Amino acid sequence: MGGYDDYIREKLNAIKSPKPANNHPKQQKKPAGNQRKLSYHEKKELEKLPEEIETLEDNLSSIHKDLADPDFYKKNPEQIAKTNAQLKDVENQLNEKYTRWETLEQIKEGKA
């Protein structure tokens, strides 16, 4: 419909009118400074942590078994104190390993 003059007028209106805004917002990239990847040594540490934790848990279980034995407390007090200190040490090591494992997993997932 319409003639050549109408075509030219529509063409000029299309050029003069602002283009519609892009309805697809650009994906925002996360700042590279906040995300970091595991280093080679951290990856190796993460692979070894379950085995180390299992060993510590076995040690902890063994100590608990010794402490549960009624005959254990018939030993000299120095041995009892040494075993109790060993128990606390293993528990602290175990807590440190779990904390480190959690930290490395967060870094691996990009949350830290």
Gaussian input, Z-matrix of N, CA and C with variables (Angstrom, degrees):
# hf/3-21g

backbone

0 1
 N
 C     1     B1
 C     2     B2     1     A1
 N     3     B3     2     A2     1     D1
 C     4     B4     3     A3     2     D2
 C     5     B5     4     A4     3     D3
 N     6     B6     5     A5     4     D4
 C     7     B7     6     A6     5     D5
 C     8     B8     7     A7     6     D6
 N     9     B9     8     A8     7     D7
 C    10    B10     9     A9     8     D8
 C    11    B11    10    A10     9     D9
 N    12    B12    11    A11    10    D10
 C    13    B13    12    A12    11    D11
 C    14    B14    13    A13    12    D12
 N    15    B15    14    A14    13    D13
 C    16    B16    15    A15    14    D14
 C    17    B17    16    A16    15    D15
 N    18    B18    17    A17    16    D16
 C    19    B19    18    A18    17    D17
 C    20    B20    19    A19    18    D18
 N    21    B21    20    A20    19    D19
 C    22    B22    21    A21    20    D20
 C    23    B23    22    A22    21    D21
 N    24    B24    23    A23    22    D22
 C    25    B25    24    A24    23    D23
 C    26    B26    25    A25    24    D24
 N    27    B27    26    A26    25    D25
 C    28    B28    27    A27    26    D26
 C    29    B29    28    A28    27    D27
 N    30    B30    29    A29    28    D28
 C    31    B31    30    A30    29    D29
 C    32    B32    31    A31    30    D30
 N    33    B33    32    A32    31    D31
 C    34    B34    33    A33    32    D32
 C    35    B35    34    A34    33    D33
 N    36    B36    35    A35    34    D34
 C    37    B37    36    A36    35    D35
 C    38    B38    37    A37    36    D36
 N    39    B39    38    A38    37    D37
 C    40    B40    39    A39    38    D38
 C    41    B41    40    A40    39    D39
 N    42    B42    41    A41    40    D40
 C    43    B43    42    A42    41    D41
 C    44    B44    43    A43    42    D42
 N    45    B45    44    A44    43    D43
 C    46    B46    45    A45    44    D44
 C    47    B47    46    A46    45    D45
 N    48    B48    47    A47    46    D46
 C    49    B49    48    A48    47    D47
 C    50    B50    49    A49    48    D48
 N    51    B51    50    A50    49    D49
 C    52    B52    51    A51    50    D50
 C    53    B53    52    A52    51    D51
 N    54    B54    53    A53    52    D52
 C    55    B55    54    A54    53    D53
 C    56    B56    55    A55    54    D54
 N    57    B57    56    A56    55    D55
 C    58    B58    57    A57    56    D56
 C    59    B59    58    A58    57    D57
 N    60    B60    59    A59    58    D58
 C    61    B61    60    A60    59    D59
 C    62    B62    61    A61    60    D60
 N    63    B63    62    A62    61    D61
 C    64    B64    63    A63    62    D62
 C    65    B65    64    A64    63    D63
 N    66    B66    65    A65    64    D64
 C    67    B67    66    A66    65    D65
 C    68    B68    67    A67    66    D66
 N    69    B69    68    A68    67    D67
 C    70    B70    69    A69    68    D68
 C    71    B71    70    A70    69    D69
 N    72    B72    71    A71    70    D70
 C    73    B73    72    A72    71    D71
 C    74    B74    73    A73    72    D72
 N    75    B75    74    A74    73    D73
 C    76    B76    75    A75    74    D74
 C    77    B77    76    A76    75    D75
 N    78    B78    77    A77    76    D76
 C    79    B79    78    A78    77    D77
 C    80    B80    79    A79    78    D78
 N    81    B81    80    A80    79    D79
 C    82    B82    81    A81    80    D80
 C    83    B83    82    A82    81    D81
 N    84    B84    83    A83    82    D82
 C    85    B85    84    A84    83    D83
 C    86    B86    85    A85    84    D84
 N    87    B87    86    A86    85    D85
 C    88    B88    87    A87    86    D86
 C    89    B89    88    A88    87    D87
 N    90    B90    89    A89    88    D88
 C    91    B91    90    A90    89    D89
 C    92    B92    91    A91    90    D90
 N    93    B93    92    A92    91    D91
 C    94    B94    93    A93    92    D92
 C    95    B95    94    A94    93    D93
 N    96    B96    95    A95    94    D94
 C    97    B97    96    A96    95    D95
 C    98    B98    97    A97    96    D96
 N    99    B99    98    A98    97    D97
 C   100   B100    99    A99    98    D98
 C   101   B101   100   A100    99    D99
 N   102   B102   101   A101   100   D100
 C   103   B103   102   A102   101   D101
 C   104   B104   103   A103   102   D102
 N   105   B105   104   A104   103   D103
 C   106   B106   105   A105   104   D104
 C   107   B107   106   A106   105   D105
 N   108   B108   107   A107   106   D106
 C   109   B109   108   A108   107   D107
 C   110   B110   109   A109   108   D108
 N   111   B111   110   A110   109   D109
 C   112   B112   111   A111   110   D110
 C   113   B113   112   A112   111   D111
 N   114   B114   113   A113   112   D112
 C   115   B115   114   A114   113   D113
 C   116   B116   115   A115   114   D114
 N   117   B117   116   A116   115   D115
 C   118   B118   117   A117   116   D116
 C   119   B119   118   A118   117   D117
 N   120   B120   119   A119   118   D118
 C   121   B121   120   A120   119   D119
 C   122   B122   121   A121   120   D120
 N   123   B123   122   A122   121   D121
 C   124   B124   123   A123   122   D122
 C   125   B125   124   A124   123   D123
 N   126   B126   125   A125   124   D124
 C   127   B127   126   A126   125   D125
 C   128   B128   127   A127   126   D126
 N   129   B129   128   A128   127   D127
 C   130   B130   129   A129   128   D128
 C   131   B131   130   A130   129   D129
 N   132   B132   131   A131   130   D130
 C   133   B133   132   A132   131   D131
 C   134   B134   133   A133   132   D132
 N   135   B135   134   A134   133   D133
 C   136   B136   135   A135   134   D134
 C   137   B137   136   A136   135   D135
 N   138   B138   137   A137   136   D136
 C   139   B139   138   A138   137   D137
 C   140   B140   139   A139   138   D138
 N   141   B141   140   A140   139   D139
 C   142   B142   141   A141   140   D140
 C   143   B143   142   A142   141   D141
 N   144   B144   143   A143   142   D142
 C   145   B145   144   A144   143   D143
 C   146   B146   145   A145   144   D144
 N   147   B147   146   A146   145   D145
 C   148   B148   147   A147   146   D146
 C   149   B149   148   A148   147   D147
 N   150   B150   149   A149   148   D148
 C   151   B151   150   A150   149   D149
 C   152   B152   151   A151   150   D150
 N   153   B153   152   A152   151   D151
 C   154   B154   153   A153   152   D152
 C   155   B155   154   A154   153   D153
 N   156   B156   155   A155   154   D154
 C   157   B157   156   A156   155   D155
 C   158   B158   157   A157   156   D156
 N   159   B159   158   A158   157   D157
 C   160   B160   159   A159   158   D158
 C   161   B161   160   A160   159   D159
 N   162   B162   161   A161   160   D160
 C   163   B163   162   A162   161   D161
 C   164   B164   163   A163   162   D162
 N   165   B165   164   A164   163   D163
 C   166   B166   165   A165   164   D164
 C   167   B167   166   A166   165   D165
 N   168   B168   167   A167   166   D166
 C   169   B169   168   A168   167   D167
 C   170   B170   169   A169   168   D168
 N   171   B171   170   A170   169   D169
 C   172   B172   171   A171   170   D170
 C   173   B173   172   A172   171   D171
 N   174   B174   173   A173   172   D172
 C   175   B175   174   A174   173   D173
 C   176   B176   175   A175   174   D174
 N   177   B177   176   A176   175   D175
 C   178   B178   177   A177   176   D176
 C   179   B179   178   A178   177   D177
 N   180   B180   179   A179   178   D178
 C   181   B181   180   A180   179   D179
 C   182   B182   181   A181   180   D180
 N   183   B183   182   A182   181   D181
 C   184   B184   183   A183   182   D182
 C   185   B185   184   A184   183   D183
 N   186   B186   185   A185   184   D184
 C   187   B187   186   A186   185   D185
 C   188   B188   187   A187   186   D186
 N   189   B189   188   A188   187   D187
 C   190   B190   189   A189   188   D188
 C   191   B191   190   A190   189   D189
 N   192   B192   191   A191   190   D190
 C   193   B193   192   A192   191   D191
 C   194   B194   193   A193   192   D192
 N   195   B195   194   A194   193   D193
 C   196   B196   195   A195   194   D194
 C   197   B197   196   A196   195   D195
 N   198   B198   197   A197   196   D196
 C   199   B199   198   A198   197   D197
 C   200   B200   199   A199   198   D198
 N   201   B201   200   A200   199   D199
 C   202   B202   201   A201   200   D200
 C   203   B203   202   A202   201   D201
 N   204   B204   203   A203   202   D202
 C   205   B205   204   A204   203   D203
 C   206   B206   205   A205   204   D204
 N   207   B207   206   A206   205   D205
 C   208   B208   207   A207   206   D206
 C   209   B209   208   A208   207   D207
 N   210   B210   209   A209   208   D208
 C   211   B211   210   A210   209   D209
 C   212   B212   211   A211   210   D210
 N   213   B213   212   A212   211   D211
 C   214   B214   213   A213   212   D212
 C   215   B215   214   A214   213   D213
 N   216   B216   215   A215   214   D214
 C   217   B217   216   A216   215   D215
 C   218   B218   217   A217   216   D216
 N   219   B219   218   A218   217   D217
 C   220   B220   219   A219   218   D218
 C   221   B221   220   A220   219   D219
 N   222   B222   221   A221   220   D220
 C   223   B223   222   A222   221   D221
 C   224   B224   223   A223   222   D222
 N   225   B225   224   A224   223   D223
 C   226   B226   225   A225   224   D224
 C   227   B227   226   A226   225   D225
 N   228   B228   227   A227   226   D226
 C   229   B229   228   A228   227   D227
 C   230   B230   229   A229   228   D228
 N   231   B231   230   A230   229   D229
 C   232   B232   231   A231   230   D230
 C   233   B233   232   A232   231   D231
 N   234   B234   233   A233   232   D232
 C   235   B235   234   A234   233   D233
 C   236   B236   235   A235   234   D234
 N   237   B237   236   A236   235   D235
 C   238   B238   237   A237   236   D236
 C   239   B239   238   A238   237   D237
 N   240   B240   239   A239   238   D238
 C   241   B241   240   A240   239   D239
 C   242   B242   241   A241   240   D240
 N   243   B243   242   A242   241   D241
 C   244   B244   243   A243   242   D242
 C   245   B245   244   A244   243   D243
 N   246   B246   245   A245   244   D244
 C   247   B247   246   A246   245   D245
 C   248   B248   247   A247   246   D246
 N   249   B249   248   A248   247   D247
 C   250   B250   249   A249   248   D248
 C   251   B251   250   A250   249   D249
 N   252   B252   251   A251   250   D250
 C   253   B253   252   A252   251   D251
 C   254   B254   253   A253   252   D252
 N   255   B255   254   A254   253   D253
 C   256   B256   255   A255   254   D254
 C   257   B257   256   A256   255   D255
 N   258   B258   257   A257   256   D256
 C   259   B259   258   A258   257   D257
 C   260   B260   259   A259   258   D258
 N   261   B261   260   A260   259   D259
 C   262   B262   261   A261   260   D260
 C   263   B263   262   A262   261   D261
 N   264   B264   263   A263   262   D262
 C   265   B265   264   A264   263   D263
 C   266   B266   265   A265   264   D264
 N   267   B267   266   A266   265   D265
 C   268   B268   267   A267   266   D266
 C   269   B269   268   A268   267   D267
 N   270   B270   269   A269   268   D268
 C   271   B271   270   A270   269   D269
 C   272   B272   271   A271   270   D270
 N   273   B273   272   A272   271   D271
 C   274   B274   273   A273   272   D272
 C   275   B275   274   A274   273   D273
 N   276   B276   275   A275   274   D274
 C   277   B277   276   A276   275   D275
 C   278   B278   277   A277   276   D276
 N   279   B279   278   A278   277   D277
 C   280   B280   279   A279   278   D278
 C   281   B281   280   A280   279   D279
 N   282   B282   281   A281   280   D280
 C   283   B283   282   A282   281   D281
 C   284   B284   283   A283   282   D282
 N   285   B285   284   A284   283   D283
 C   286   B286   285   A285   284   D284
 C   287   B287   286   A286   285   D285
 N   288   B288   287   A287   286   D286
 C   289   B289   288   A288   287   D287
 C   290   B290   289   A289   288   D288
 N   291   B291   290   A290   289   D289
 C   292   B292   291   A291   290   D290
 C   293   B293   292   A292   291   D291
 N   294   B294   293   A293   292   D292
 C   295   B295   294   A294   293   D293
 C   296   B296   295   A295   294   D294
 N   297   B297   296   A296   295   D295
 C   298   B298   297   A297   296   D296
 C   299   B299   298   A298   297   D297
 N   300   B300   299   A299   298   D298
 C   301   B301   300   A300   299   D299
 C   302   B302   301   A301   300   D300
 N   303   B303   302   A302   301   D301
 C   304   B304   303   A303   302   D302
 C   305   B305   304   A304   303   D303
 N   306   B306   305   A305   304   D304
 C   307   B307   306   A306   305   D305
 C   308   B308   307   A307   306   D306
 N   309   B309   308   A308   307   D307
 C   310   B310   309   A309   308   D308
 C   311   B311   310   A310   309   D309
 N   312   B312   311   A311   310   D310
 C   313   B313   312   A312   311   D311
 C   314   B314   313   A313   312   D312
 N   315   B315   314   A314   313   D313
 C   316   B316   315   A315   314   D314
 C   317   B317   316   A316   315   D315
 N   318   B318   317   A317   316   D316
 C   319   B319   318   A318   317   D317
 C   320   B320   319   A319   318   D318
 N   321   B321   320   A320   319   D319
 C   322   B322   321   A321   320   D320
 C   323   B323   322   A322   321   D321
 N   324   B324   323   A323   322   D322
 C   325   B325   324   A324   323   D323
 C   326   B326   325   A325   324   D324
 N   327   B327   326   A326   325   D325
 C   328   B328   327   A327   326   D326
 C   329   B329   328   A328   327   D327
 N   330   B330   329   A329   328   D328
 C   331   B331   330   A330   329   D329
 C   332   B332   331   A331   330   D330
 N   333   B333   332   A332   331   D331
 C   334   B334   333   A333   332   D332
 C   335   B335   334   A334   333   D333

   B1=1.4268
   B2=1.5148
   B3=1.2329
   B4=1.4488
   B5=1.5143
   B6=1.3019
   B7=1.4546
   B8=1.5151
   B9=1.3516
   B10=1.4512
   B11=1.5205
   B12=1.3086
   B13=1.4676
   B14=1.5370
   B15=1.3240
   B16=1.4689
   B17=1.5377
   B18=1.3022
   B19=1.4586
   B20=1.5349
   B21=1.3214
   B22=1.4651
   B23=1.5313
   B24=1.3263
   B25=1.4625
   B26=1.5422
   B27=1.2946
   B28=1.4640
   B29=1.5308
   B30=1.3031
   B31=1.4590
   B32=1.5270
   B33=1.3517
   B34=1.4607
   B35=1.5286
   B36=1.2975
   B37=1.4659
   B38=1.5363
   B39=1.3031
   B40=1.4544
   B41=1.5269
   B42=1.3272
   B43=1.4603
   B44=1.5315
   B45=1.3329
   B46=1.4564
   B47=1.5263
   B48=1.2945
   B49=1.4649
   B50=1.5283
   B51=1.3493
   B52=1.4695
   B53=1.5241
   B54=1.2890
   B55=1.4587
   B56=1.5240
   B57=1.3144
   B58=1.4653
   B59=1.5237
   B60=1.3306
   B61=1.4597
   B62=1.5166
   B63=1.2984
   B64=1.4588
   B65=1.5264
   B66=1.2977
   B67=1.4647
   B68=1.5237
   B69=1.2966
   B70=1.4651
   B71=1.5294
   B72=1.3136
   B73=1.4645
   B74=1.5275
   B75=1.3000
   B76=1.4589
   B77=1.5174
   B78=1.3013
   B79=1.4545
   B80=1.5197
   B81=1.3070
   B82=1.4518
   B83=1.5194
   B84=1.2928
   B85=1.4563
   B86=1.5168
   B87=1.2925
   B88=1.4564
   B89=1.5178
   B90=1.2994
   B91=1.4543
   B92=1.5244
   B93=1.2938
   B94=1.4599
   B95=1.5235
   B96=1.3150
   B97=1.4535
   B98=1.5181
   B99=1.3221
   B100=1.4558
   B101=1.5199
   B102=1.3059
   B103=1.4572
   B104=1.5174
   B105=1.3032
   B106=1.4531
   B107=1.5136
   B108=1.2829
   B109=1.4541
   B110=1.5181
   B111=1.3211
   B112=1.4580
   B113=1.5186
   B114=1.3053
   B115=1.4573
   B116=1.5308
   B117=1.3060
   B118=1.4617
   B119=1.5262
   B120=1.3245
   B121=1.4652
   B122=1.5304
   B123=1.3134
   B124=1.4676
   B125=1.5257
   B126=1.3217
   B127=1.4632
   B128=1.5260
   B129=1.3163
   B130=1.4675
   B131=1.5224
   B132=1.3305
   B133=1.4663
   B134=1.5269
   B135=1.3317
   B136=1.4633
   B137=1.5241
   B138=1.3216
   B139=1.4636
   B140=1.5267
   B141=1.3270
   B142=1.4654
   B143=1.5255
   B144=1.3172
   B145=1.4616
   B146=1.5275
   B147=1.3199
   B148=1.4688
   B149=1.5314
   B150=1.3149
   B151=1.4618
   B152=1.5366
   B153=1.3387
   B154=1.4642
   B155=1.5284
   B156=1.3216
   B157=1.4620
   B158=1.5232
   B159=1.3107
   B160=1.4700
   B161=1.5287
   B162=1.3219
   B163=1.4651
   B164=1.5256
   B165=1.3242
   B166=1.4610
   B167=1.5286
   B168=1.3196
   B169=1.4648
   B170=1.5292
   B171=1.3281
   B172=1.4685
   B173=1.5262
   B174=1.3390
   B175=1.4629
   B176=1.5283
   B177=1.3169
   B178=1.4607
   B179=1.5265
   B180=1.3182
   B181=1.4594
   B182=1.5295
   B183=1.3159
   B184=1.4678
   B185=1.5375
   B186=1.3179
   B187=1.4635
   B188=1.5299
   B189=1.3230
   B190=1.4669
   B191=1.5329
   B192=1.3154
   B193=1.4671
   B194=1.5283
   B195=1.3353
   B196=1.4697
   B197=1.5229
   B198=1.3222
   B199=1.4631
   B200=1.5266
   B201=1.3115
   B202=1.4681
   B203=1.5298
   B204=1.3020
   B205=1.4639
   B206=1.5349
   B207=1.3274
   B208=1.4646
   B209=1.5326
   B210=1.3095
   B211=1.4630
   B212=1.5280
   B213=1.3254
   B214=1.4622
   B215=1.5204
   B216=1.3111
   B217=1.4635
   B218=1.5314
   B219=1.3216
   B220=1.4688
   B221=1.5288
   B222=1.3411
   B223=1.4602
   B224=1.5244
   B225=1.3222
   B226=1.4597
   B227=1.5388
   B228=1.3012
   B229=1.4660
   B230=1.5252
   B231=1.3219
   B232=1.4670
   B233=1.5303
   B234=1.3224
   B235=1.4683
   B236=1.5277
   B237=1.3138
   B238=1.4771
   B239=1.5223
   B240=1.3278
   B241=1.4647
   B242=1.5271
   B243=1.3288
   B244=1.4640
   B245=1.5277
   B246=1.3132
   B247=1.4631
   B248=1.5268
   B249=1.3231
   B250=1.4657
   B251=1.5298
   B252=1.3264
   B253=1.4633
   B254=1.5256
   B255=1.3218
   B256=1.4654
   B257=1.5315
   B258=1.3241
   B259=1.4590
   B260=1.5313
   B261=1.3166
   B262=1.4635
   B263=1.5189
   B264=1.3347
   B265=1.4586
   B266=1.5270
   B267=1.3202
   B268=1.4707
   B269=1.5344
   B270=1.3269
   B271=1.4661
   B272=1.5279
   B273=1.3371
   B274=1.4663
   B275=1.5259
   B276=1.3188
   B277=1.4637
   B278=1.5281
   B279=1.3085
   B280=1.4604
   B281=1.5264
   B282=1.3235
   B283=1.4646
   B284=1.5215
   B285=1.3336
   B286=1.4634
   B287=1.5342
   B288=1.3178
   B289=1.4675
   B290=1.5276
   B291=1.3387
   B292=1.4625
   B293=1.5259
   B294=1.3109
   B295=1.4588
   B296=1.5233
   B297=1.3118
   B298=1.4636
   B299=1.5209
   B300=1.3188
   B301=1.4658
   B302=1.5301
   B303=1.3119
   B304=1.4594
   B305=1.5311
   B306=1.3185
   B307=1.4612
   B308=1.5229
   B309=1.3137
   B310=1.4651
   B311=1.5233
   B312=1.3071
   B313=1.4678
   B314=1.5317
   B315=1.3222
   B316=1.4611
   B317=1.5308
   B318=1.3134
   B319=1.4563
   B320=1.5279
   B321=1.3180
   B322=1.4587
   B323=1.5245
   B324=1.3346
   B325=1.4613
   B326=1.5141
   B327=1.3180
   B328=1.4584
   B329=1.4989
   B330=1.3116
   B331=1.4601
   B332=1.5204
   B333=1.2908
   B334=1.4699
   B335=1.4994
   A1=108.94
   A2=114.83
   A3=121.35
   A4=110.53
   A5=113.73
   A6=119.25
   A7=111.28
   A8=111.20
   A9=118.67
   A10=111.38
   A11=117.32
   A12=122.00
   A13=110.86
   A14=116.18
   A15=119.69
   A16=110.78
   A17=116.64
   A18=121.38
   A19=110.54
   A20=116.54
   A21=121.47
   A22=110.05
   A23=118.14
   A24=122.29
   A25=110.41
   A26=118.67
   A27=122.54
   A28=110.68
   A29=116.29
   A30=120.46
   A31=109.92
   A32=117.18
   A33=121.03
   A34=111.21
   A35=117.72
   A36=121.40
   A37=111.04
   A38=116.18
   A39=120.15
   A40=110.47
   A41=116.75
   A42=120.57
   A43=110.36
   A44=117.39
   A45=121.89
   A46=113.01
   A47=117.50
   A48=119.97
   A49=109.56
   A50=116.23
   A51=119.02
   A52=110.34
   A53=113.94
   A54=119.63
   A55=109.02
   A56=116.22
   A57=118.36
   A58=109.94
   A59=114.78
   A60=120.70
   A61=109.52
   A62=115.47
   A63=120.94
   A64=108.22
   A65=116.98
   A66=121.59
   A67=112.69
   A68=117.26
   A69=120.95
   A70=108.65
   A71=116.64
   A72=117.53
   A73=110.27
   A74=114.85
   A75=119.32
   A76=109.25
   A77=115.01
   A78=119.19
   A79=108.43
   A80=113.67
   A81=117.90
   A82=108.74
   A83=114.02
   A84=118.96
   A85=108.79
   A86=115.04
   A87=119.51
   A88=107.94
   A89=116.72
   A90=118.80
   A91=110.87
   A92=115.40
   A93=120.06
   A94=111.65
   A95=117.34
   A96=120.54
   A97=112.72
   A98=118.42
   A99=121.33
   A100=112.24
   A101=116.63
   A102=119.30
   A103=108.95
   A104=113.80
   A105=118.16
   A106=107.74
   A107=114.25
   A108=119.72
   A109=109.42
   A110=114.61
   A111=120.24
   A112=109.94
   A113=115.86
   A114=119.61
   A115=108.40
   A116=114.95
   A117=120.03
   A118=110.49
   A119=115.99
   A120=120.09
   A121=111.20
   A122=116.40
   A123=119.55
   A124=111.27
   A125=116.97
   A126=120.15
   A127=110.87
   A128=115.68
   A129=119.78
   A130=110.71
   A131=115.96
   A132=119.94
   A133=110.43
   A134=116.10
   A135=120.90
   A136=111.29
   A137=116.65
   A138=120.17
   A139=111.77
   A140=117.58
   A141=121.84
   A142=112.89
   A143=117.85
   A144=120.79
   A145=113.98
   A146=121.26
   A147=119.11
   A148=112.86
   A149=116.39
   A150=120.09
   A151=110.86
   A152=116.14
   A153=120.28
   A154=111.03
   A155=116.17
   A156=120.35
   A157=110.35
   A158=116.43
   A159=120.20
   A160=110.91
   A161=116.61
   A162=120.85
   A163=110.60
   A164=116.35
   A165=119.85
   A166=111.67
   A167=116.27
   A168=119.42
   A169=111.40
   A170=116.67
   A171=119.95
   A172=110.50
   A173=115.87
   A174=120.20
   A175=110.66
   A176=115.80
   A177=121.12
   A178=110.79
   A179=116.01
   A180=120.65
   A181=110.94
   A182=115.79
   A183=120.47
   A184=111.26
   A185=116.19
   A186=120.35
   A187=110.07
   A188=116.84
   A189=120.25
   A190=110.87
   A191=115.20
   A192=119.07
   A193=110.25
   A194=115.95
   A195=119.71
   A196=111.04
   A197=116.49
   A198=120.37
   A199=111.77
   A200=117.16
   A201=120.66
   A202=111.99
   A203=117.37
   A204=121.59
   A205=109.49
   A206=117.67
   A207=119.99
   A208=113.42
   A209=117.09
   A210=120.28
   A211=112.69
   A212=116.25
   A213=120.40
   A214=111.15
   A215=116.97
   A216=120.97
   A217=112.50
   A218=116.65
   A219=120.48
   A220=110.79
   A221=115.97
   A222=121.13
   A223=109.40
   A224=114.79
   A225=118.31
   A226=110.97
   A227=117.20
   A228=121.48
   A229=113.74
   A230=116.62
   A231=118.89
   A232=111.02
   A233=116.54
   A234=121.06
   A235=110.59
   A236=116.72
   A237=121.06
   A238=109.32
   A239=117.27
   A240=121.21
   A241=111.15
   A242=116.32
   A243=121.20
   A244=110.75
   A245=116.71
   A246=121.30
   A247=111.01
   A248=117.35
   A249=120.67
   A250=111.21
   A251=116.93
   A252=120.69
   A253=110.64
   A254=115.73
   A255=120.67
   A256=110.13
   A257=117.02
   A258=121.54
   A259=110.72
   A260=116.70
   A261=120.48
   A262=111.46
   A263=116.58
   A264=120.99
   A265=111.24
   A266=116.63
   A267=120.53
   A268=110.27
   A269=117.29
   A270=120.43
   A271=110.64
   A272=117.67
   A273=120.90
   A274=111.19
   A275=116.85
   A276=120.80
   A277=110.88
   A278=115.34
   A279=120.62
   A280=110.71
   A281=116.89
   A282=120.68
   A283=111.67
   A284=116.91
   A285=120.81
   A286=111.07
   A287=116.30
   A288=120.48
   A289=110.89
   A290=116.58
   A291=119.67
   A292=110.95
   A293=117.21
   A294=121.23
   A295=110.63
   A296=116.41
   A297=120.61
   A298=110.81
   A299=116.53
   A300=121.13
   A301=109.74
   A302=116.58
   A303=121.25
   A304=110.54
   A305=116.77
   A306=120.93
   A307=111.02
   A308=117.05
   A309=120.58
   A310=111.59
   A311=117.62
   A312=120.72
   A313=110.77
   A314=117.29
   A315=120.56
   A316=110.79
   A317=116.40
   A318=120.03
   A319=109.65
   A320=115.67
   A321=120.78
   A322=111.03
   A323=117.01
   A324=121.23
   A325=112.64
   A326=117.37
   A327=120.82
   A328=114.38
   A329=117.91
   A330=121.31
   A331=112.55
   A332=117.03
   A333=118.90
   A334=110.95
   D1=143.24
   D2=179.73
   D3=89.64
   D4=173.20
   D5=-177.57
   D6=-109.83
   D7=-163.53
   D8=-177.81
   D9=-63.92
   D10=-36.93
   D11=179.76
   D12=-63.06
   D13=-40.89
   D14=177.61
   D15=-64.83
   D16=-37.96
   D17=179.17
   D18=-62.73
   D19=-47.33
   D20=179.60
   D21=-62.19
   D22=-43.37
   D23=-179.79
   D24=-61.37
   D25=-43.85
   D26=178.19
   D27=-65.43
   D28=-39.12
   D29=179.35
   D30=-63.36
   D31=-43.35
   D32=178.99
   D33=-66.86
   D34=-38.09
   D35=177.54
   D36=-64.59
   D37=-38.10
   D38=179.58
   D39=-66.59
   D40=-36.12
   D41=179.89
   D42=-72.32
   D43=-40.65
   D44=-177.11
   D45=-75.41
   D46=-32.44
   D47=-177.12
   D48=-73.39
   D49=144.47
   D50=-179.75
   D51=-66.75
   D52=147.79
   D53=178.84
   D54=-73.05
   D55=145.43
   D56=179.20
   D57=-64.52
   D58=146.36
   D59=-179.35
   D60=-67.36
   D61=147.70
   D62=178.59
   D63=-71.32
   D64=120.79
   D65=-177.89
   D66=-78.31
   D67=-8.34
   D68=-179.32
   D69=-102.37
   D70=100.71
   D71=-179.96
   D72=-65.78
   D73=147.53
   D74=179.24
   D75=-68.66
   D76=144.01
   D77=177.91
   D78=-71.74
   D79=130.06
   D80=-179.64
   D81=-83.12
   D82=129.77
   D83=177.61
   D84=-84.91
   D85=141.94
   D86=177.23
   D87=-73.52
   D88=144.27
   D89=179.43
   D90=-59.63
   D91=133.18
   D92=-177.22
   D93=-66.92
   D94=-23.96
   D95=-177.90
   D96=-68.81
   D97=-28.85
   D98=-177.30
   D99=-80.10
   D100=-29.99
   D101=-178.09
   D102=-97.26
   D103=138.95
   D104=173.07
   D105=-141.45
   D106=153.59
   D107=-179.20
   D108=-101.17
   D109=163.47
   D110=177.62
   D111=-69.42
   D112=137.44
   D113=173.55
   D114=-76.49
   D115=171.92
   D116=179.85
   D117=-59.20
   D118=-44.60
   D119=-178.18
   D120=-67.18
   D121=-36.63
   D122=177.68
   D123=-67.11
   D124=-37.55
   D125=176.60
   D126=-62.36
   D127=-44.38
   D128=178.61
   D129=-64.35
   D130=-40.12
   D131=178.69
   D132=-63.62
   D133=-41.70
   D134=179.14
   D135=-63.15
   D136=-36.55
   D137=178.52
   D138=-68.32
   D139=-33.07
   D140=-176.61
   D141=-85.78
   D142=-21.16
   D143=-174.67
   D144=-56.93
   D145=-45.35
   D146=-179.98
   D147=-58.58
   D148=-38.53
   D149=178.98
   D150=-67.35
   D151=-42.52
   D152=178.74
   D153=-64.66
   D154=-40.61
   D155=179.01
   D156=-64.64
   D157=-40.90
   D158=178.77
   D159=-61.99
   D160=-41.46
   D161=178.17
   D162=-62.87
   D163=-45.11
   D164=178.84
   D165=-63.60
   D166=-39.26
   D167=178.17
   D168=-65.63
   D169=-36.35
   D170=175.51
   D171=-64.08
   D172=-43.45
   D173=177.37
   D174=-61.27
   D175=-43.44
   D176=179.57
   D177=-62.21
   D178=-42.04
   D179=178.60
   D180=-63.35
   D181=-41.02
   D182=178.97
   D183=-63.90
   D184=-41.90
   D185=179.32
   D186=-65.60
   D187=-42.92
   D188=178.06
   D189=-62.04
   D190=-38.21
   D191=178.88
   D192=-64.11
   D193=-42.24
   D194=177.90
   D195=-63.72
   D196=-42.53
   D197=-178.58
   D198=-68.41
   D199=-26.02
   D200=-179.62
   D201=-78.54
   D202=-15.96
   D203=-179.62
   D204=-76.42
   D205=122.73
   D206=-178.82
   D207=-62.37
   D208=-29.90
   D209=179.37
   D210=-70.11
   D211=-20.06
   D212=179.75
   D213=-59.47
   D214=-37.32
   D215=-175.60
   D216=-79.67
   D217=-0.86
   D218=174.15
   D219=-87.28
   D220=-8.51
   D221=178.90
   D222=-73.74
   D223=175.25
   D224=-179.83
   D225=-68.93
   D226=151.24
   D227=-176.01
   D228=-61.82
   D229=-28.70
   D230=178.95
   D231=-64.26
   D232=-41.17
   D233=178.98
   D234=-65.81
   D235=-39.32
   D236=178.84
   D237=-64.44
   D238=-45.77
   D239=179.45
   D240=-63.40
   D241=-40.26
   D242=178.74
   D243=-62.47
   D244=-43.44
   D245=179.54
   D246=-66.24
   D247=-40.69
   D248=177.13
   D249=-63.88
   D250=-39.54
   D251=176.60
   D252=-65.23
   D253=-39.74
   D254=177.54
   D255=-63.56
   D256=-39.38
   D257=177.84
   D258=-60.16
   D259=-47.71
   D260=179.65
   D261=-63.39
   D262=-39.39
   D263=179.43
   D264=-63.55
   D265=-45.71
   D266=179.97
   D267=-64.85
   D268=-40.45
   D269=178.09
   D270=-62.64
   D271=-41.58
   D272=178.27
   D273=-64.66
   D274=-43.99
   D275=178.00
   D276=-60.85
   D277=-41.99
   D278=-179.70
   D279=-63.39
   D280=-43.84
   D281=177.27
   D282=-62.18
   D283=-40.61
   D284=178.17
   D285=-63.65
   D286=-41.10
   D287=-179.75
   D288=-65.42
   D289=-42.70
   D290=177.98
   D291=-63.63
   D292=-41.33
   D293=179.26
   D294=-64.15
   D295=-44.13
   D296=179.32
   D297=-64.45
   D298=-40.43
   D299=178.97
   D300=-61.35
   D301=-45.62
   D302=179.52
   D303=-61.73
   D304=-42.75
   D305=179.73
   D306=-62.82
   D307=-46.34
   D308=-179.86
   D309=-64.91
   D310=-37.65
   D311=177.66
   D312=-65.26
   D313=-38.31
   D314=178.12
   D315=-65.78
   D316=-40.31
   D317=177.67
   D318=-64.64
   D319=-42.24
   D320=-179.58
   D321=-61.58
   D322=-38.97
   D323=-179.40
   D324=-82.89
   D325=-4.78
   D326=178.47
   D327=82.53
   D328=19.13
   D329=-178.59
   D330=-94.79
   D331=-9.36
   D332=-178.68
   D333=-116.55

